[in-house]
Amino acid sequence: MTDESTRYERTSEKLLQQLEYTKERMQLYIAKDENKKLSHHPRVEHIFLLQEDGTDWLGKPVPKLLVSLNKRVNNRKKIFSVIANDRIIYGGITIVEKGESYRIYVRRIFSYLSQDYMASFFREFAYSILISVFLISFPLSFFLAWFVVSPIKRLRAASREISKDIKNKQSIESLLLGKGEFAELAKDFEAMRQQIEQQFSARSRLISDVSHELRSPLARMQIAIGIANNKLNKDEKNTELERIKLEADKMNCMLTELLDYSKIDNLQDESLDELIDIKKLFLNLVDDAKFEAEQVGVTIATKLPENVFIKGSKLSLLSCFENIVRNAIRYANSIIKLTCYNNETKNVISIIISDDGSGVPPEDINQIFDAFYRPELDRSRQSGGVGLGLSIASKAVSAHNGRIWAENEQPKGFSIHIEFPLIPR
């Protein structure tokens, strides 16, 4: 048996190299039969050359530790080292010379600060240490990453929701309840949101109030124009009066659009649970729009399926589609196509309203849904628009969790695409 302080291990690469060098020297000594000459030589006092019977060829007494190591080498058929107290014996390389077999072992004073020991230490324990560090650091790193990234993700979600609806603050509320830097950041973010909401509300109130205030004098002006017209003889014409009437009608249309625009901002606060039959909605719209379209030589063609429904506000959706259709009537050459179908692949209701007009410049197509934006200023003035029709449509679609975009058709034409979530049957 060996002492508890005795430890067996694989021999390091450096010690194996030293063994190879010692092997070459000892082969020369065995060939010259110089064992008696070398038995007390200081160069070989730390070298043992064990014969098959377990004795040392050099005649030195064999330590018990070496006997134990030699047995292990015999059993395992591998080179080993043994460390005990301040000694290390390593080896087990076989030499065959003159028909005899020998094993070389080297004994040295062992130092815990030696390069061999340090290499052995890292070879035995470094892998275990790395595994332990990984097992501890991975969950810790994951927790720290979650602790830092989670509030950032919620803040990003809040910013996306607020960009769609300034009044939506569901995602930010959970952050406001916490503590620390992220909670302070959320409070600053909420303060900013409130300021922006106040500005939007003030703007909407201003537009609504101004529009309402202008409607009254405008109505009186139209009544006065009508009375003045009645006082004229049927054969008489007053071009100035007709011009005033035309401009008053345009102003009335502008104020109507402004009022619709301000109402759309408050649509999120209303109930959007009304079940709307898309086919009936469009047929009513087309009946109203046909008269206006026929005056400019435009035909409206429809392709509408049965039993397609949307949940929402009927008045706001009617205003949305009416703005798009009237816009198409202004710019179409001869035909407007109105198509609706269930896109079950994307799980949406797809609506396409297209015309055969000249389209929109590519650089303007992403901005036509912005309020008061008119890509063709002179043409818009002639049509009497103020750049709110498509903006009203966009807001109404967003309020119904839909998506709207525009495309130029080839070789010519323009289309508005709308998608709403599909209601399960």
C-alpha positions as CSV (number, residue, x, y, z in Angstrom):
1,M,0.0,0.0,0.0
2,T,1.1,3.6,-0.6
3,D,0.8,6.6,1.6
4,E,-2.2,9.0,1.1
5,S,0.3,11.6,-0.1
6,T,1.4,9.4,-3.0
7,R,-0.1,10.3,-6.3
8,Y,0.1,8.6,-9.7
9,E,-0.4,10.5,-12.9
10,R,0.4,10.5,-16.6
11,T,3.9,11.7,-17.5
12,S,4.2,15.2,-19.0
13,E,5.5,15.8,-22.5
14,K,8.6,17.5,-21.2
15,L,9.5,14.6,-19.0
16,L,8.9,12.2,-21.9
17,Q,11.4,14.1,-23.9
18,Q,13.9,13.8,-21.1
19,L,13.3,10.1,-21.0
20,E,14.0,9.7,-24.7
21,Y,17.3,11.5,-24.2
22,T,18.2,9.3,-21.2
23,K,17.2,6.2,-23.2
24,E,19.8,7.0,-25.9
25,R,22.5,7.5,-23.3
26,M,21.7,4.3,-21.5
27,Q,21.6,2.3,-24.7
28,L,25.2,3.3,-25.3
29,Y,26.2,2.3,-21.7
30,I,24.5,-1.1,-22.0
31,A,26.2,-1.8,-25.4
32,K,29.6,-1.1,-23.8
33,D,28.6,-3.0,-20.6
34,E,29.7,-0.2,-18.4
35,N,27.3,-0.9,-15.5
36,K,30.1,-1.3,-12.9
37,K,31.9,1.7,-14.1
38,L,28.7,3.8,-13.8
39,S,27.3,2.4,-10.6
40,H,28.6,5.3,-8.5
41,H,28.8,8.0,-11.2
42,P,26.9,11.2,-10.3
43,R,25.4,11.5,-13.8
44,V,23.4,8.3,-13.4
45,E,22.7,8.4,-9.6
46,H,19.1,9.5,-10.3
47,I,18.6,6.9,-13.1
48,F,17.2,3.4,-12.6
49,L,17.4,0.7,-15.3
50,L,15.2,-2.2,-14.0
51,Q,15.8,-5.6,-15.4
52,E,13.1,-8.3,-15.9
53,D,13.7,-9.6,-12.4
54,G,13.1,-6.2,-10.8
55,T,16.8,-5.4,-10.0
56,D,18.7,-2.4,-11.1
57,W,21.2,-3.0,-13.9
58,L,23.4,-0.3,-12.3
59,G,23.4,-2.2,-9.0
60,K,21.6,0.5,-6.9
61,P,18.9,-0.5,-4.4
62,V,15.4,-0.2,-5.8
63,P,13.1,2.0,-3.7
64,K,9.6,0.7,-2.7
65,L,8.0,3.6,-4.5
66,L,9.8,2.5,-7.7
67,V,8.7,-1.1,-7.2
68,S,5.1,0.1,-6.9
69,L,5.4,2.3,-10.0
70,N,6.9,-0.5,-12.0
71,K,4.0,-2.8,-11.2
72,R,1.6,-0.1,-12.4
73,V,3.5,0.3,-15.6
74,N,3.4,-3.5,-16.1
75,N,-0.3,-3.7,-15.5
76,R,-1.3,-0.6,-17.5
77,K,1.3,-0.9,-20.3
78,K,1.7,2.9,-20.1
79,I,4.3,5.3,-18.8
80,F,3.5,6.9,-15.4
81,S,4.9,9.2,-12.8
82,V,4.6,8.9,-9.0
83,I,4.8,11.8,-6.6
84,A,5.4,11.2,-2.9
85,N,6.4,13.9,-0.5
86,D,9.3,15.8,-2.2
87,R,10.2,13.1,-4.7
88,I,9.0,12.2,-8.2
89,I,9.8,9.1,-10.1
90,Y,8.8,8.8,-13.7
91,G,9.4,6.5,-16.6
92,G,8.7,3.1,-17.9
93,I,10.3,3.3,-21.4
94,T,11.6,-0.1,-22.5
95,I,15.1,-0.7,-23.9
96,V,15.9,-4.0,-25.6
97,E,19.7,-4.6,-25.9
98,K,21.6,-7.8,-26.3
99,G,18.4,-9.8,-26.0
100,E,17.6,-8.3,-22.6
101,S,14.7,-6.0,-21.7
102,Y,15.1,-3.0,-19.4
103,R,12.9,-0.2,-18.2
104,I,14.2,3.3,-17.5
105,Y,13.0,5.3,-14.6
106,V,14.3,8.7,-13.4
107,R,14.0,10.0,-9.8
108,R,14.1,13.7,-9.0
109,I,13.5,16.1,-6.1
110,F,9.9,17.4,-6.6
111,S,9.1,21.1,-6.4
112,Y,5.5,22.5,-6.3
113,L,6.8,25.5,-8.2
114,S,8.5,23.5,-10.9
115,Q,7.3,23.8,-14.5
116,D,6.4,20.1,-14.6
117,Y,4.2,20.3,-11.6
118,M,2.5,23.4,-12.8
119,A,1.8,21.7,-16.1
120,S,0.5,18.7,-14.3
121,F,-1.7,20.9,-12.2
122,F,-3.3,22.6,-15.1
123,R,-3.7,19.4,-17.0
124,E,-5.5,17.8,-14.1
125,F,-7.5,20.7,-12.8
126,A,-7.8,23.3,-15.5
127,Y,-10.5,21.5,-17.3
128,S,-12.6,21.0,-14.1
129,I,-12.1,24.6,-13.3
130,L,-13.3,25.8,-16.7
131,I,-16.4,23.6,-16.5
132,S,-17.1,24.9,-13.0
133,V,-16.7,28.5,-14.1
134,F,-18.9,27.9,-17.1
135,L,-21.6,26.2,-15.0
136,I,-21.6,29.2,-12.6
137,S,-21.0,32.0,-15.1
138,F,-23.5,30.9,-17.7
139,P,-26.7,31.2,-15.6
140,L,-25.3,34.3,-13.9
141,S,-24.6,35.9,-17.3
142,F,-28.0,34.8,-18.6
143,F,-29.7,36.4,-15.6
144,L,-27.7,39.6,-15.9
145,A,-28.5,39.8,-19.7
146,W,-32.2,39.2,-19.0
147,F,-32.1,41.8,-16.2
148,V,-30.6,44.4,-18.6
149,V,-32.2,43.4,-21.9
150,S,-35.8,42.8,-20.7
151,P,-36.5,46.4,-19.7
152,I,-34.9,47.6,-23.0
153,K,-37.2,45.3,-24.9
154,R,-40.3,46.6,-23.0
155,L,-39.2,50.1,-23.7
156,R,-38.8,49.3,-27.4
157,A,-42.3,47.7,-27.4
158,A,-43.7,50.8,-25.7
159,S,-42.1,53.1,-28.3
160,R,-43.5,51.0,-31.2
161,E,-47.0,51.0,-29.6
162,I,-46.8,54.8,-28.9
163,S,-45.7,55.4,-32.5
164,K,-49.0,53.7,-33.6
165,D,-51.1,55.2,-30.9
166,I,-49.9,58.0,-28.7
167,K,-52.4,57.1,-26.0
168,N,-51.3,53.5,-25.7
169,K,-49.2,53.2,-22.5
170,Q,-49.7,49.5,-21.5
171,S,-46.0,48.5,-22.0
172,I,-44.6,51.5,-20.2
173,E,-46.8,51.0,-17.1
174,S,-44.9,47.9,-15.9
175,L,-41.6,49.7,-16.1
176,L,-42.9,52.7,-14.1
177,L,-43.7,50.4,-11.2
178,G,-40.1,49.3,-10.9
179,K,-37.0,50.9,-9.4
180,G,-33.6,51.8,-10.6
181,E,-32.2,53.5,-13.7
182,F,-34.7,51.8,-16.1
183,A,-37.6,53.0,-14.0
184,E,-36.2,56.6,-14.1
185,L,-35.8,56.2,-17.9
186,A,-39.4,55.0,-18.2
187,K,-40.6,58.0,-16.2
188,D,-38.8,60.4,-18.6
189,F,-40.2,58.4,-21.5
190,E,-43.7,58.7,-20.1
191,A,-43.3,62.4,-19.5
192,M,-42.3,62.8,-23.1
193,R,-45.2,60.7,-24.2
194,Q,-47.6,62.9,-22.2
195,Q,-46.2,66.1,-23.7
196,I,-46.5,64.7,-27.2
197,E,-50.1,63.5,-26.5
198,Q,-51.0,67.0,-25.2
199,Q,-49.5,68.6,-28.3
200,F,-51.5,66.2,-30.5
201,S,-54.7,66.8,-28.5
202,A,-54.2,70.6,-28.7
203,R,-53.6,70.3,-32.5
204,S,-56.7,68.2,-33.0
205,R,-58.8,70.6,-30.8
206,L,-57.4,73.5,-32.8
207,I,-58.3,71.9,-36.1
208,S,-61.8,70.9,-34.9
209,D,-62.5,74.3,-33.3
210,V,-61.3,76.3,-36.2
211,S,-63.2,74.1,-38.6
212,H,-66.4,74.4,-36.6
213,E,-66.0,78.2,-36.3
214,L,-65.5,78.6,-40.0
215,R,-68.5,76.4,-40.9
216,S,-71.0,79.0,-39.5
217,P,-69.8,82.0,-41.5
218,L,-69.3,79.8,-44.5
219,A,-72.8,78.5,-44.3
220,R,-74.1,82.1,-44.1
221,M,-72.0,83.0,-47.1
222,Q,-73.5,80.2,-49.1
223,I,-77.0,81.2,-48.1
224,A,-76.2,84.8,-49.2
225,I,-74.8,83.6,-52.5
226,G,-78.0,81.5,-53.1
227,I,-80.2,84.5,-52.3
228,A,-78.1,86.8,-54.6
229,N,-78.4,84.1,-57.3
230,N,-82.2,84.0,-57.0
231,K,-82.4,87.8,-57.4
232,L,-80.7,87.6,-60.8
233,N,-82.8,87.0,-63.9
234,K,-82.5,83.5,-65.3
235,D,-80.8,84.8,-68.4
236,E,-78.3,86.9,-66.5
237,K,-74.9,85.6,-65.4
238,N,-72.6,87.0,-62.7
239,T,-69.2,85.4,-63.1
240,E,-67.9,86.9,-59.9
241,L,-70.8,85.4,-58.0
242,E,-70.2,82.0,-59.6
243,R,-66.6,82.2,-58.7
244,I,-67.4,83.0,-55.1
245,K,-69.8,80.1,-55.0
246,L,-67.1,77.8,-56.4
247,E,-64.5,78.8,-53.8
248,A,-67.1,78.6,-51.0
249,D,-67.9,75.0,-52.1
250,K,-64.1,74.2,-52.1
251,M,-63.7,75.7,-48.7
252,N,-66.7,73.6,-47.4
253,C,-65.0,70.4,-48.7
254,M,-61.7,71.4,-47.0
255,L,-63.4,72.0,-43.7
256,T,-65.3,68.7,-44.0
257,E,-61.9,66.9,-44.5
258,L,-60.4,68.7,-41.5
259,L,-63.3,67.7,-39.3
260,D,-63.0,64.1,-40.5
261,Y,-59.3,64.2,-39.8
262,S,-59.8,65.4,-36.2
263,K,-62.5,62.8,-35.6
264,I,-60.2,59.9,-36.7
265,D,-57.7,60.8,-33.9
266,N,-60.4,59.9,-31.4
267,L,-61.4,56.7,-33.1
268,Q,-59.3,54.5,-30.7
269,D,-61.6,55.6,-27.8
270,E,-64.7,54.4,-29.6
271,S,-66.0,50.8,-29.7
272,L,-64.9,49.0,-32.8
273,D,-67.0,45.8,-32.3
274,E,-69.6,46.5,-35.1
275,L,-69.8,43.7,-37.6
276,I,-69.5,45.2,-41.1
277,D,-70.4,43.4,-44.4
278,I,-67.7,44.6,-46.8
279,K,-69.7,43.8,-49.9
280,K,-72.7,45.9,-48.7
281,L,-70.4,48.7,-47.6
282,F,-68.7,48.9,-51.0
283,L,-71.9,48.6,-53.0
284,N,-73.4,51.5,-51.1
285,L,-70.2,53.5,-51.7
286,V,-70.1,52.7,-55.4
287,D,-73.8,53.7,-55.9
288,D,-72.9,57.1,-54.4
289,A,-69.7,57.5,-56.4
290,K,-71.0,56.4,-59.8
291,F,-72.7,59.7,-60.5
292,E,-69.5,61.6,-59.8
293,A,-67.4,59.1,-61.9
294,E,-69.8,59.2,-64.9
295,Q,-69.4,63.0,-65.1
296,V,-65.7,62.5,-65.9
297,G,-66.1,59.4,-68.0
298,V,-64.8,56.9,-65.5
299,T,-66.3,53.4,-64.9
300,I,-66.1,51.6,-61.5
301,A,-65.7,47.8,-61.7
302,T,-66.1,45.6,-58.6
303,K,-65.2,42.1,-57.6
304,L,-66.6,41.5,-54.1
305,P,-67.1,38.1,-52.4
306,E,-70.0,37.1,-50.2
307,N,-69.8,36.9,-46.4
308,V,-66.7,38.9,-45.8
309,F,-66.9,40.9,-42.5
310,I,-64.7,43.4,-40.6
311,K,-65.1,44.4,-37.0
312,G,-64.9,48.1,-36.5
313,S,-66.6,51.4,-37.0
314,K,-68.8,51.5,-40.1
315,L,-68.7,55.3,-40.5
316,S,-64.9,55.6,-40.2
317,L,-64.4,52.7,-42.7
318,L,-66.9,54.3,-45.1
319,S,-65.0,57.6,-44.8
320,C,-61.7,55.7,-45.4
321,F,-62.9,53.9,-48.6
322,E,-64.8,57.0,-49.9
323,N,-61.6,59.1,-49.7
324,I,-59.6,56.5,-51.6
325,V,-62.3,56.0,-54.3
326,R,-62.9,59.8,-54.8
327,N,-59.1,60.2,-55.0
328,A,-59.1,57.5,-57.7
329,I,-61.9,59.2,-59.6
330,R,-59.9,62.5,-59.8
331,Y,-56.9,60.8,-61.4
332,A,-58.3,57.8,-63.3
333,N,-58.4,57.9,-67.1
334,S,-61.3,55.5,-67.7
335,I,-61.6,52.8,-65.1
336,I,-61.4,52.1,-61.4
337,K,-61.2,48.5,-60.1
338,L,-62.3,47.6,-56.7
339,T,-61.3,44.1,-55.5
340,C,-61.7,42.2,-52.2
341,Y,-60.8,38.7,-51.3
342,N,-59.9,36.4,-48.3
343,N,-56.1,35.9,-48.2
344,E,-56.1,32.8,-46.0
345,T,-52.3,32.3,-46.5
346,K,-51.7,35.5,-44.7
347,N,-54.9,35.2,-42.6
348,V,-56.1,38.7,-43.8
349,I,-58.8,40.3,-45.8
350,S,-57.2,42.0,-48.8
351,I,-58.7,45.0,-50.5
352,I,-57.3,46.6,-53.7
353,I,-58.5,49.9,-55.2
354,S,-56.7,50.7,-58.4
355,D,-57.1,53.2,-61.3
356,D,-55.5,53.5,-64.7
357,G,-54.1,57.0,-64.1
358,S,-50.5,58.2,-64.4
359,G,-49.6,57.1,-60.8
360,V,-47.3,58.9,-58.3
361,P,-43.6,59.7,-58.6
362,P,-41.6,56.9,-56.9
363,E,-39.9,59.3,-54.6
364,D,-43.3,60.5,-53.3
365,I,-45.1,57.1,-52.9
366,N,-44.1,56.6,-49.3
367,Q,-45.2,60.0,-48.2
368,I,-48.7,60.3,-49.7
369,F,-50.3,59.1,-46.5
370,D,-48.8,62.0,-44.5
371,A,-51.2,64.7,-43.5
372,F,-51.3,67.7,-45.9
373,Y,-48.8,66.1,-48.3
374,R,-49.6,66.7,-52.0
375,P,-47.1,65.3,-54.5
376,E,-48.7,67.2,-57.4
377,L,-49.5,70.6,-55.9
378,D,-51.1,72.3,-58.9
379,R,-53.2,69.2,-59.7
380,S,-54.4,68.9,-56.1
381,R,-55.4,72.5,-56.1
382,Q,-57.5,72.0,-59.2
383,S,-59.2,69.0,-57.6
384,G,-59.8,70.9,-54.4
385,G,-58.0,68.6,-52.1
386,V,-55.8,69.6,-49.1
387,G,-53.8,66.4,-48.8
388,L,-55.9,64.8,-46.0
389,G,-57.9,62.1,-47.8
390,L,-55.3,59.4,-47.8
391,S,-54.1,60.4,-44.3
392,I,-57.6,59.9,-43.0
393,A,-57.8,56.5,-44.7
394,S,-54.4,55.5,-43.2
395,K,-55.5,56.5,-39.7
396,A,-58.8,54.6,-40.0
397,V,-57.0,51.4,-41.2
398,S,-54.5,51.6,-38.4
399,A,-57.3,52.0,-35.8
400,H,-58.7,48.7,-37.1
401,N,-55.3,46.9,-36.8
402,G,-54.9,47.0,-40.5
403,R,-52.2,47.8,-43.0
404,I,-52.2,50.2,-46.0
405,W,-49.7,50.9,-48.7
406,A,-49.6,52.2,-52.3
407,E,-48.0,50.9,-55.5
408,N,-47.6,52.1,-59.0
409,E,-48.9,49.6,-61.6
410,Q,-47.2,48.6,-64.8
411,P,-47.3,49.8,-67.5
412,K,-49.4,52.6,-66.0
413,G,-51.8,52.9,-63.1
414,F,-51.9,53.3,-59.4
415,S,-53.3,51.1,-56.6
416,I,-54.0,51.3,-52.8
417,H,-53.7,48.0,-51.0
418,I,-55.4,47.4,-47.6
419,E,-55.3,44.4,-45.3
420,F,-57.4,43.7,-42.3
421,P,-57.2,40.8,-39.8
422,L,-59.4,37.9,-41.0
423,I,-62.4,37.2,-38.6
424,P,-62.8,33.4,-37.9
425,R,-65.9,31.9,-39.4
